[in-house]
Amino acid sequence: MRWTDINEIAVELAEFHPEIDPQTINFVDLMRWVLALPDFDDDPKHCGEKLLEAIQQAWIDEVE
């Protein structure tokens, strides 16, 4: 899984962190949690604020 797999990342984050409200997550924690996903294999340097915003929104949509 790579940074551009936004929906897949959101699904896994929802599964691994069901107790978290994604609307309250900060980008530092979000990036750390994405990097910790078992299927994630991409360079942390390829991540930016726009990608993190997209992942956060997809996660919000996933839990709603």
CHARMM internal coordinates of N, CA and C (Angstrom, degrees):
IC EDIT
DIST 1 N 1 CA 1.4393
DIST 1 CA 1 C 1.5351
ANGL 1 N 1 CA 1 C 107.52
DIST 1 C 2 N 1.3359
ANGL 1 CA 1 C 2 N 114.95
DIHE 1 N 1 CA 1 C 2 N 140.23
DIST 2 N 2 CA 1.4585
ANGL 1 C 2 N 2 CA 121.81
DIHE 1 CA 1 C 2 N 2 CA -177.92
DIST 2 CA 2 C 1.5290
ANGL 2 N 2 CA 2 C 109.68
DIHE 1 C 2 N 2 CA 2 C -122.02
DIST 2 C 3 N 1.3345
ANGL 2 CA 2 C 3 N 116.53
DIHE 2 N 2 CA 2 C 3 N 171.20
DIST 3 N 3 CA 1.4650
ANGL 2 C 3 N 3 CA 121.30
DIHE 2 CA 2 C 3 N 3 CA -177.82
DIST 3 CA 3 C 1.5251
ANGL 3 N 3 CA 3 C 111.68
DIHE 2 C 3 N 3 CA 3 C -56.34
DIST 3 C 4 N 1.3120
ANGL 3 CA 3 C 4 N 117.82
DIHE 3 N 3 CA 3 C 4 N -31.06
DIST 4 N 4 CA 1.4629
ANGL 3 C 4 N 4 CA 120.79
DIHE 3 CA 3 C 4 N 4 CA -177.26
DIST 4 CA 4 C 1.5309
ANGL 4 N 4 CA 4 C 113.20
DIHE 3 C 4 N 4 CA 4 C -78.85
DIST 4 C 5 N 1.3103
ANGL 4 CA 4 C 5 N 117.93
DIHE 4 N 4 CA 4 C 5 N -6.83
DIST 5 N 5 CA 1.4722
ANGL 4 C 5 N 5 CA 122.30
DIHE 4 CA 4 C 5 N 5 CA 177.54
DIST 5 CA 5 C 1.5278
ANGL 5 N 5 CA 5 C 109.46
DIHE 4 C 5 N 5 CA 5 C -85.49
DIST 5 C 6 N 1.3121
ANGL 5 CA 5 C 6 N 115.21
DIHE 5 N 5 CA 5 C 6 N 58.96
DIST 6 N 6 CA 1.4604
ANGL 5 C 6 N 6 CA 122.54
DIHE 5 CA 5 C 6 N 6 CA -169.37
DIST 6 CA 6 C 1.5263
ANGL 6 N 6 CA 6 C 112.72
DIHE 5 C 6 N 6 CA 6 C -59.02
DIST 6 C 7 N 1.3160
ANGL 6 CA 6 C 7 N 117.45
DIHE 6 N 6 CA 6 C 7 N -48.50
DIST 7 N 7 CA 1.4670
ANGL 6 C 7 N 7 CA 119.57
DIHE 6 CA 6 C 7 N 7 CA -177.74
DIST 7 CA 7 C 1.5231
ANGL 7 N 7 CA 7 C 112.07
DIHE 6 C 7 N 7 CA 7 C -66.95
DIST 7 C 8 N 1.3080
ANGL 7 CA 7 C 8 N 116.93
DIHE 7 N 7 CA 7 C 8 N -39.33
DIST 8 N 8 CA 1.4687
ANGL 7 C 8 N 8 CA 120.82
DIHE 7 CA 7 C 8 N 8 CA 178.40
DIST 8 CA 8 C 1.5311
ANGL 8 N 8 CA 8 C 110.32
DIHE 7 C 8 N 8 CA 8 C -64.64
DIST 8 C 9 N 1.3208
ANGL 8 CA 8 C 9 N 116.04
DIHE 8 N 8 CA 8 C 9 N -41.06
DIST 9 N 9 CA 1.4692
ANGL 8 C 9 N 9 CA 120.16
DIHE 8 CA 8 C 9 N 9 CA 176.76
DIST 9 CA 9 C 1.5212
ANGL 9 N 9 CA 9 C 110.09
DIHE 8 C 9 N 9 CA 9 C -61.39
DIST 9 C 10 N 1.3300
ANGL 9 CA 9 C 10 N 116.82
DIHE 9 N 9 CA 9 C 10 N -44.49
DIST 10 N 10 CA 1.4645
ANGL 9 C 10 N 10 CA 121.12
DIHE 9 CA 9 C 10 N 10 CA -179.00
DIST 10 CA 10 C 1.5216
ANGL 10 N 10 CA 10 C 111.76
DIHE 9 C 10 N 10 CA 10 C -60.85
DIST 10 C 11 N 1.3230
ANGL 10 CA 10 C 11 N 116.90
DIHE 10 N 10 CA 10 C 11 N -41.71
DIST 11 N 11 CA 1.4649
ANGL 10 C 11 N 11 CA 120.84
DIHE 10 CA 10 C 11 N 11 CA 178.80
DIST 11 CA 11 C 1.5263
ANGL 11 N 11 CA 11 C 110.19
DIHE 10 C 11 N 11 CA 11 C -62.69
DIST 11 C 12 N 1.3197
ANGL 11 CA 11 C 12 N 116.73
DIHE 11 N 11 CA 11 C 12 N -45.29
DIST 12 N 12 CA 1.4650
ANGL 11 C 12 N 12 CA 119.49
DIHE 11 CA 11 C 12 N 12 CA -179.28
DIST 12 CA 12 C 1.5228
ANGL 12 N 12 CA 12 C 111.75
DIHE 11 C 12 N 12 CA 12 C -67.11
DIST 12 C 13 N 1.3304
ANGL 12 CA 12 C 13 N 117.43
DIHE 12 N 12 CA 12 C 13 N -39.02
DIST 13 N 13 CA 1.4635
ANGL 12 C 13 N 13 CA 119.66
DIHE 12 CA 12 C 13 N 13 CA 177.17
DIST 13 CA 13 C 1.5261
ANGL 13 N 13 CA 13 C 110.66
DIHE 12 C 13 N 13 CA 13 C -61.98
DIST 13 C 14 N 1.3130
ANGL 13 CA 13 C 14 N 116.86
DIHE 13 N 13 CA 13 C 14 N -40.98
DIST 14 N 14 CA 1.4701
ANGL 13 C 14 N 14 CA 120.39
DIHE 13 CA 13 C 14 N 14 CA 178.23
DIST 14 CA 14 C 1.5255
ANGL 14 N 14 CA 14 C 110.93
DIHE 13 C 14 N 14 CA 14 C -63.29
DIST 14 C 15 N 1.3251
ANGL 14 CA 14 C 15 N 116.95
DIHE 14 N 14 CA 14 C 15 N -36.64
DIST 15 N 15 CA 1.4630
ANGL 14 C 15 N 15 CA 120.94
DIHE 14 CA 14 C 15 N 15 CA 179.21
DIST 15 CA 15 C 1.5310
ANGL 15 N 15 CA 15 C 111.77
DIHE 14 C 15 N 15 CA 15 C -72.69
DIST 15 C 16 N 1.3232
ANGL 15 CA 15 C 16 N 117.47
DIHE 15 N 15 CA 15 C 16 N -41.68
DIST 16 N 16 CA 1.4603
ANGL 15 C 16 N 16 CA 121.44
DIHE 15 CA 15 C 16 N 16 CA -175.66
DIST 16 CA 16 C 1.5280
ANGL 16 N 16 CA 16 C 113.35
DIHE 15 C 16 N 16 CA 16 C -82.11
DIST 16 C 17 N 1.3304
ANGL 16 CA 16 C 17 N 117.30
DIHE 16 N 16 CA 16 C 17 N -21.20
DIST 17 N 17 CA 1.4701
ANGL 16 C 17 N 17 CA 121.33
DIHE 16 CA 16 C 17 N 17 CA -177.15
DIST 17 CA 17 C 1.5287
ANGL 17 N 17 CA 17 C 110.71
DIHE 16 C 17 N 17 CA 17 C -133.70
DIST 17 C 18 N 1.3378
ANGL 17 CA 17 C 18 N 117.72
DIHE 17 N 17 CA 17 C 18 N 59.67
DIST 18 N 18 CA 1.4718
ANGL 17 C 18 N 18 CA 119.79
DIHE 17 CA 17 C 18 N 18 CA -176.56
DIST 18 CA 18 C 1.5259
ANGL 18 N 18 CA 18 C 113.66
DIHE 17 C 18 N 18 CA 18 C -66.17
DIST 18 C 19 N 1.3221
ANGL 18 CA 18 C 19 N 116.74
DIHE 18 N 18 CA 18 C 19 N -19.88
DIST 19 N 19 CA 1.4628
ANGL 18 C 19 N 19 CA 120.69
DIHE 18 CA 18 C 19 N 19 CA -177.97
DIST 19 CA 19 C 1.5305
ANGL 19 N 19 CA 19 C 112.61
DIHE 18 C 19 N 19 CA 19 C -83.05
DIST 19 C 20 N 1.3266
ANGL 19 CA 19 C 20 N 117.71
DIHE 19 N 19 CA 19 C 20 N -7.52
DIST 20 N 20 CA 1.4631
ANGL 19 C 20 N 20 CA 122.27
DIHE 19 CA 19 C 20 N 20 CA -175.23
DIST 20 CA 20 C 1.5228
ANGL 20 N 20 CA 20 C 110.91
DIHE 19 C 20 N 20 CA 20 C -94.99
DIST 20 C 21 N 1.3191
ANGL 20 CA 20 C 21 N 115.52
DIHE 20 N 20 CA 20 C 21 N 134.11
DIST 21 N 21 CA 1.4624
ANGL 20 C 21 N 21 CA 121.64
DIHE 20 CA 20 C 21 N 21 CA 170.39
DIST 21 CA 21 C 1.5263
ANGL 21 N 21 CA 21 C 106.76
DIHE 20 C 21 N 21 CA 21 C -86.31
DIST 21 C 22 N 1.3272
ANGL 21 CA 21 C 22 N 118.47
DIHE 21 N 21 CA 21 C 22 N 110.72
DIST 22 N 22 CA 1.4605
ANGL 21 C 22 N 22 CA 120.01
DIHE 21 CA 21 C 22 N 22 CA -174.78
DIST 22 CA 22 C 1.5349
ANGL 22 N 22 CA 22 C 113.80
DIHE 21 C 22 N 22 CA 22 C -63.26
DIST 22 C 23 N 1.3145
ANGL 22 CA 22 C 23 N 117.23
DIHE 22 N 22 CA 22 C 23 N -15.23
DIST 23 N 23 CA 1.4653
ANGL 22 C 23 N 23 CA 119.57
DIHE 22 CA 22 C 23 N 23 CA 177.87
DIST 23 CA 23 C 1.5219
ANGL 23 N 23 CA 23 C 111.63
DIHE 22 C 23 N 23 CA 23 C -72.71
DIST 23 C 24 N 1.3360
ANGL 23 CA 23 C 24 N 116.72
DIHE 23 N 23 CA 23 C 24 N -17.98
DIST 24 N 24 CA 1.4622
ANGL 23 C 24 N 24 CA 120.19
DIHE 23 CA 23 C 24 N 24 CA -176.36
DIST 24 CA 24 C 1.5285
ANGL 24 N 24 CA 24 C 113.31
DIHE 23 C 24 N 24 CA 24 C -103.95
DIST 24 C 25 N 1.3198
ANGL 24 CA 24 C 25 N 117.83
DIHE 24 N 24 CA 24 C 25 N -0.09
DIST 25 N 25 CA 1.4620
ANGL 24 C 25 N 25 CA 121.03
DIHE 24 CA 24 C 25 N 25 CA -175.25
DIST 25 CA 25 C 1.5338
ANGL 25 N 25 CA 25 C 110.81
DIHE 24 C 25 N 25 CA 25 C -77.37
DIST 25 C 26 N 1.3227
ANGL 25 CA 25 C 26 N 115.76
DIHE 25 N 25 CA 25 C 26 N 140.10
DIST 26 N 26 CA 1.4705
ANGL 25 C 26 N 26 CA 118.25
DIHE 25 CA 25 C 26 N 26 CA 174.34
DIST 26 CA 26 C 1.5301
ANGL 26 N 26 CA 26 C 108.46
DIHE 25 C 26 N 26 CA 26 C -92.51
DIST 26 C 27 N 1.3214
ANGL 26 CA 26 C 27 N 116.00
DIHE 26 N 26 CA 26 C 27 N 160.03
DIST 27 N 27 CA 1.4588
ANGL 26 C 27 N 27 CA 120.45
DIHE 26 CA 26 C 27 N 27 CA -173.09
DIST 27 CA 27 C 1.5228
ANGL 27 N 27 CA 27 C 113.01
DIHE 26 C 27 N 27 CA 27 C -67.89
DIST 27 C 28 N 1.3178
ANGL 27 CA 27 C 28 N 118.06
DIHE 27 N 27 CA 27 C 28 N -28.10
DIST 28 N 28 CA 1.4691
ANGL 27 C 28 N 28 CA 120.30
DIHE 27 CA 27 C 28 N 28 CA 177.87
DIST 28 CA 28 C 1.5276
ANGL 28 N 28 CA 28 C 109.49
DIHE 27 C 28 N 28 CA 28 C -64.25
DIST 28 C 29 N 1.3321
ANGL 28 CA 28 C 29 N 116.79
DIHE 28 N 28 CA 28 C 29 N -48.24
DIST 29 N 29 CA 1.4679
ANGL 28 C 29 N 29 CA 120.23
DIHE 28 CA 28 C 29 N 29 CA 178.26
DIST 29 CA 29 C 1.5241
ANGL 29 N 29 CA 29 C 111.10
DIHE 28 C 29 N 29 CA 29 C -66.51
DIST 29 C 30 N 1.3259
ANGL 29 CA 29 C 30 N 116.93
DIHE 29 N 29 CA 29 C 30 N -41.42
DIST 30 N 30 CA 1.4631
ANGL 29 C 30 N 30 CA 120.20
DIHE 29 CA 29 C 30 N 30 CA -179.82
DIST 30 CA 30 C 1.5192
ANGL 30 N 30 CA 30 C 110.78
DIHE 29 C 30 N 30 CA 30 C -58.76
DIST 30 C 31 N 1.3072
ANGL 30 CA 30 C 31 N 117.11
DIHE 30 N 30 CA 30 C 31 N -46.80
DIST 31 N 31 CA 1.4651
ANGL 30 C 31 N 31 CA 120.08
DIHE 30 CA 30 C 31 N 31 CA 179.70
DIST 31 CA 31 C 1.5256
ANGL 31 N 31 CA 31 C 110.74
DIHE 30 C 31 N 31 CA 31 C -62.70
DIST 31 C 32 N 1.3175
ANGL 31 CA 31 C 32 N 117.02
DIHE 31 N 31 CA 31 C 32 N -42.80
DIST 32 N 32 CA 1.4692
ANGL 31 C 32 N 32 CA 120.97
DIHE 31 CA 31 C 32 N 32 CA 179.35
DIST 32 CA 32 C 1.5297
ANGL 32 N 32 CA 32 C 110.73
DIHE 31 C 32 N 32 CA 32 C -61.38
DIST 32 C 33 N 1.3367
ANGL 32 CA 32 C 33 N 117.10
DIHE 32 N 32 CA 32 C 33 N -41.70
DIST 33 N 33 CA 1.4627
ANGL 32 C 33 N 33 CA 120.57
DIHE 32 CA 32 C 33 N 33 CA -178.90
DIST 33 CA 33 C 1.5255
ANGL 33 N 33 CA 33 C 111.76
DIHE 32 C 33 N 33 CA 33 C -69.69
DIST 33 C 34 N 1.3252
ANGL 33 CA 33 C 34 N 116.88
DIHE 33 N 33 CA 33 C 34 N -37.17
DIST 34 N 34 CA 1.4675
ANGL 33 C 34 N 34 CA 119.56
DIHE 33 CA 33 C 34 N 34 CA 176.73
DIST 34 CA 34 C 1.5255
ANGL 34 N 34 CA 34 C 109.30
DIHE 33 C 34 N 34 CA 34 C -63.31
DIST 34 C 35 N 1.3155
ANGL 34 CA 34 C 35 N 117.03
DIHE 34 N 34 CA 34 C 35 N -46.66
DIST 35 N 35 CA 1.4638
ANGL 34 C 35 N 35 CA 120.61
DIHE 34 CA 34 C 35 N 35 CA -179.76
DIST 35 CA 35 C 1.5254
ANGL 35 N 35 CA 35 C 112.15
DIHE 34 C 35 N 35 CA 35 C -61.61
DIST 35 C 36 N 1.3233
ANGL 35 CA 35 C 36 N 117.33
DIHE 35 N 35 CA 35 C 36 N -26.69
DIST 36 N 36 CA 1.4659
ANGL 35 C 36 N 36 CA 121.58
DIHE 35 CA 35 C 36 N 36 CA -178.94
DIST 36 CA 36 C 1.5261
ANGL 36 N 36 CA 36 C 113.19
DIHE 35 C 36 N 36 CA 36 C -85.31
DIST 36 C 37 N 1.3167
ANGL 36 CA 36 C 37 N 118.30
DIHE 36 N 36 CA 36 C 37 N -8.72
DIST 37 N 37 CA 1.4720
ANGL 36 C 37 N 37 CA 119.26
DIHE 36 CA 36 C 37 N 37 CA 179.70
DIST 37 CA 37 C 1.5282
ANGL 37 N 37 CA 37 C 109.53
DIHE 36 C 37 N 37 CA 37 C -62.58
DIST 37 C 38 N 1.3395
ANGL 37 CA 37 C 38 N 117.31
DIHE 37 N 37 CA 37 C 38 N 137.49
DIST 38 N 38 CA 1.4684
ANGL 37 C 38 N 38 CA 120.38
DIHE 37 CA 37 C 38 N 38 CA -174.08
DIST 38 CA 38 C 1.5289
ANGL 38 N 38 CA 38 C 114.24
DIHE 37 C 38 N 38 CA 38 C -60.48
DIST 38 C 39 N 1.3317
ANGL 38 CA 38 C 39 N 118.21
DIHE 38 N 38 CA 38 C 39 N -33.03
DIST 39 N 39 CA 1.4618
ANGL 38 C 39 N 39 CA 120.75
DIHE 38 CA 38 C 39 N 39 CA -177.15
DIST 39 CA 39 C 1.5268
ANGL 39 N 39 CA 39 C 113.12
DIHE 38 C 39 N 39 CA 39 C -93.73
DIST 39 C 40 N 1.3257
ANGL 39 CA 39 C 40 N 117.02
DIHE 39 N 39 CA 39 C 40 N 1.95
DIST 40 N 40 CA 1.4580
ANGL 39 C 40 N 40 CA 119.79
DIHE 39 CA 39 C 40 N 40 CA -176.51
DIST 40 CA 40 C 1.5204
ANGL 40 N 40 CA 40 C 110.29
DIHE 39 C 40 N 40 CA 40 C -84.76
DIST 40 C 41 N 1.3337
ANGL 40 CA 40 C 41 N 115.45
DIHE 40 N 40 CA 40 C 41 N 130.64
DIST 41 N 41 CA 1.4604
ANGL 40 C 41 N 41 CA 120.66
DIHE 40 CA 40 C 41 N 41 CA -179.15
DIST 41 CA 41 C 1.5269
ANGL 41 N 41 CA 41 C 109.26
DIHE 40 C 41 N 41 CA 41 C -148.64
DIST 41 C 42 N 1.3241
ANGL 41 CA 41 C 42 N 116.11
DIHE 41 N 41 CA 41 C 42 N 79.08
DIST 42 N 42 CA 1.4568
ANGL 41 C 42 N 42 CA 120.59
DIHE 41 CA 41 C 42 N 42 CA 177.74
DIST 42 CA 42 C 1.5248
ANGL 42 N 42 CA 42 C 108.41
DIHE 41 C 42 N 42 CA 42 C -146.26
DIST 42 C 43 N 1.2892
ANGL 42 CA 42 C 43 N 115.89
DIHE 42 N 42 CA 42 C 43 N 162.87
DIST 43 N 43 CA 1.4624
ANGL 42 C 43 N 43 CA 122.66
DIHE 42 CA 42 C 43 N 43 CA -177.52
DIST 43 CA 43 C 1.5253
ANGL 43 N 43 CA 43 C 110.25
DIHE 42 C 43 N 43 CA 43 C -74.28
DIST 43 C 44 N 1.3262
ANGL 43 CA 43 C 44 N 118.57
DIHE 43 N 43 CA 43 C 44 N 126.41
DIST 44 N 44 CA 1.4623
ANGL 43 C 44 N 44 CA 120.92
DIHE 43 CA 43 C 44 N 44 CA 178.03
DIST 44 CA 44 C 1.5256
ANGL 44 N 44 CA 44 C 112.79
DIHE 43 C 44 N 44 CA 44 C -57.80
DIST 44 C 45 N 1.3179
ANGL 44 CA 44 C 45 N 117.37
DIHE 44 N 44 CA 44 C 45 N -26.31
DIST 45 N 45 CA 1.4581
ANGL 44 C 45 N 45 CA 121.25
DIHE 44 CA 44 C 45 N 45 CA -179.84
DIST 45 CA 45 C 1.5261
ANGL 45 N 45 CA 45 C 112.63
DIHE 44 C 45 N 45 CA 45 C -69.59
DIST 45 C 46 N 1.3233
ANGL 45 CA 45 C 46 N 117.55
DIHE 45 N 45 CA 45 C 46 N -15.24
DIST 46 N 46 CA 1.4655
ANGL 45 C 46 N 46 CA 121.21
DIHE 45 CA 45 C 46 N 46 CA 179.61
DIST 46 CA 46 C 1.5195
ANGL 46 N 46 CA 46 C 112.32
DIHE 45 C 46 N 46 CA 46 C -84.40
DIST 46 C 47 N 1.3030
ANGL 46 CA 46 C 47 N 116.38
DIHE 46 N 46 CA 46 C 47 N 0.40
DIST 47 N 47 CA 1.4595
ANGL 46 C 47 N 47 CA 121.13
DIHE 46 CA 46 C 47 N 47 CA -177.98
DIST 47 CA 47 C 1.5203
ANGL 47 N 47 CA 47 C 110.06
DIHE 46 C 47 N 47 CA 47 C -95.54
DIST 47 C 48 N 1.3328
ANGL 47 CA 47 C 48 N 114.56
DIHE 47 N 47 CA 47 C 48 N 144.40
DIST 48 N 48 CA 1.4546
ANGL 47 C 48 N 48 CA 120.35
DIHE 47 CA 47 C 48 N 48 CA 176.18
DIST 48 CA 48 C 1.5172
ANGL 48 N 48 CA 48 C 110.09
DIHE 47 C 48 N 48 CA 48 C -143.41
DIST 48 C 49 N 1.3057
ANGL 48 CA 48 C 49 N 115.24
DIHE 48 N 48 CA 48 C 49 N 178.02
DIST 49 N 49 CA 1.4590
ANGL 48 C 49 N 49 CA 120.73
DIHE 48 CA 48 C 49 N 49 CA -177.14
DIST 49 CA 49 C 1.5316
ANGL 49 N 49 CA 49 C 112.12
DIHE 48 C 49 N 49 CA 49 C -60.70
DIST 49 C 50 N 1.3271
ANGL 49 CA 49 C 50 N 117.36
DIHE 49 N 49 CA 49 C 50 N -39.95
DIST 50 N 50 CA 1.4726
ANGL 49 C 50 N 50 CA 120.45
DIHE 49 CA 49 C 50 N 50 CA -179.63
DIST 50 CA 50 C 1.5299
ANGL 50 N 50 CA 50 C 111.06
DIHE 49 C 50 N 50 CA 50 C -61.94
DIST 50 C 51 N 1.3241
ANGL 50 CA 50 C 51 N 117.47
DIHE 50 N 50 CA 50 C 51 N -42.45
DIST 51 N 51 CA 1.4629
ANGL 50 C 51 N 51 CA 120.48
DIHE 50 CA 50 C 51 N 51 CA 178.14
DIST 51 CA 51 C 1.5178
ANGL 51 N 51 CA 51 C 111.20
DIHE 50 C 51 N 51 CA 51 C -65.47
DIST 51 C 52 N 1.3193
ANGL 51 CA 51 C 52 N 116.95
DIHE 51 N 51 CA 51 C 52 N -42.37
DIST 52 N 52 CA 1.4602
ANGL 51 C 52 N 52 CA 119.95
DIHE 51 CA 51 C 52 N 52 CA 179.14
DIST 52 CA 52 C 1.5252
ANGL 52 N 52 CA 52 C 111.16
DIHE 51 C 52 N 52 CA 52 C -64.46
DIST 52 C 53 N 1.3226
ANGL 52 CA 52 C 53 N 117.16
DIHE 52 N 52 CA 52 C 53 N -38.27
DIST 53 N 53 CA 1.4745
ANGL 52 C 53 N 53 CA 120.52
DIHE 52 CA 52 C 53 N 53 CA 176.04
DIST 53 CA 53 C 1.5262
ANGL 53 N 53 CA 53 C 110.34
DIHE 52 C 53 N 53 CA 53 C -62.41
DIST 53 C 54 N 1.3167
ANGL 53 CA 53 C 54 N 116.67
DIHE 53 N 53 CA 53 C 54 N -43.15
DIST 54 N 54 CA 1.4668
ANGL 53 C 54 N 54 CA 120.90
DIHE 53 CA 53 C 54 N 54 CA -179.98
DIST 54 CA 54 C 1.5288
ANGL 54 N 54 CA 54 C 110.97
DIHE 53 C 54 N 54 CA 54 C -65.37
DIST 54 C 55 N 1.3199
ANGL 54 CA 54 C 55 N 117.19
DIHE 54 N 54 CA 54 C 55 N -41.30
DIST 55 N 55 CA 1.4649
ANGL 54 C 55 N 55 CA 121.17
DIHE 54 CA 54 C 55 N 55 CA 177.94
DIST 55 CA 55 C 1.5202
ANGL 55 N 55 CA 55 C 110.11
DIHE 54 C 55 N 55 CA 55 C -64.46
DIST 55 C 56 N 1.3183
ANGL 55 CA 55 C 56 N 116.69
DIHE 55 N 55 CA 55 C 56 N -44.33
DIST 56 N 56 CA 1.4658
ANGL 55 C 56 N 56 CA 120.11
DIHE 55 CA 55 C 56 N 56 CA 179.27
DIST 56 CA 56 C 1.5262
ANGL 56 N 56 CA 56 C 110.62
DIHE 55 C 56 N 56 CA 56 C -61.03
DIST 56 C 57 N 1.3237
ANGL 56 CA 56 C 57 N 118.07
DIHE 56 N 56 CA 56 C 57 N -44.38
DIST 57 N 57 CA 1.4645
ANGL 56 C 57 N 57 CA 120.81
DIHE 56 CA 56 C 57 N 57 CA -179.74
DIST 57 CA 57 C 1.5240
ANGL 57 N 57 CA 57 C 111.11
DIHE 56 C 57 N 57 CA 57 C -65.17
DIST 57 C 58 N 1.3210
ANGL 57 CA 57 C 58 N 117.18
DIHE 57 N 57 CA 57 C 58 N -40.40
DIST 58 N 58 CA 1.4650
ANGL 57 C 58 N 58 CA 120.53
DIHE 57 CA 57 C 58 N 58 CA 177.91
DIST 58 CA 58 C 1.5225
ANGL 58 N 58 CA 58 C 110.45
DIHE 57 C 58 N 58 CA 58 C -64.41
DIST 58 C 59 N 1.3165
ANGL 58 CA 58 C 59 N 117.86
DIHE 58 N 58 CA 58 C 59 N -37.01
DIST 59 N 59 CA 1.4637
ANGL 58 C 59 N 59 CA 122.28
DIHE 58 CA 58 C 59 N 59 CA 177.40
DIST 59 CA 59 C 1.5259
ANGL 59 N 59 CA 59 C 109.77
DIHE 58 C 59 N 59 CA 59 C -66.40
DIST 59 C 60 N 1.3161
ANGL 59 CA 59 C 60 N 117.18
DIHE 59 N 59 CA 59 C 60 N -43.25
DIST 60 N 60 CA 1.4769
ANGL 59 C 60 N 60 CA 120.77
DIHE 59 CA 59 C 60 N 60 CA 176.66
DIST 60 CA 60 C 1.5181
ANGL 60 N 60 CA 60 C 109.58
DIHE 59 C 60 N 60 CA 60 C -59.20
DIST 60 C 61 N 1.3268
ANGL 60 CA 60 C 61 N 117.00
DIHE 60 N 60 CA 60 C 61 N -46.56
DIST 61 N 61 CA 1.4659
ANGL 60 C 61 N 61 CA 121.00
DIHE 60 CA 60 C 61 N 61 CA 178.96
DIST 61 CA 61 C 1.5255
ANGL 61 N 61 CA 61 C 111.18
DIHE 60 C 61 N 61 CA 61 C -61.97
DIST 61 C 62 N 1.3044
ANGL 61 CA 61 C 62 N 117.11
DIHE 61 N 61 CA 61 C 62 N -37.71
DIST 62 N 62 CA 1.4693
ANGL 61 C 62 N 62 CA 121.84
DIHE 61 CA 61 C 62 N 62 CA -179.18
DIST 62 CA 62 C 1.5282
ANGL 62 N 62 CA 62 C 112.06
DIHE 61 C 62 N 62 CA 62 C -64.09
DIST 62 C 63 N 1.3057
ANGL 62 CA 62 C 63 N 117.30
DIHE 62 N 62 CA 62 C 63 N -40.24
DIST 63 N 63 CA 1.4760
ANGL 62 C 63 N 63 CA 119.16
DIHE 62 CA 62 C 63 N 63 CA -177.19
DIST 63 CA 63 C 1.5319
ANGL 63 N 63 CA 63 C 112.64
DIHE 62 C 63 N 63 CA 63 C -83.17
DIST 63 C 64 N 1.3092
ANGL 63 CA 63 C 64 N 117.19
DIHE 63 N 63 CA 63 C 64 N -14.12
DIST 64 N 64 CA 1.4803
ANGL 63 C 64 N 64 CA 119.70
DIHE 63 CA 63 C 64 N 64 CA 178.25
DIST 64 CA 64 C 1.4692
ANGL 64 N 64 CA 64 C 110.05
DIHE 63 C 64 N 64 CA 64 C -84.52
END
COOR INIT
IC SEED 1 N 1 CA 1 C
IC BUILD
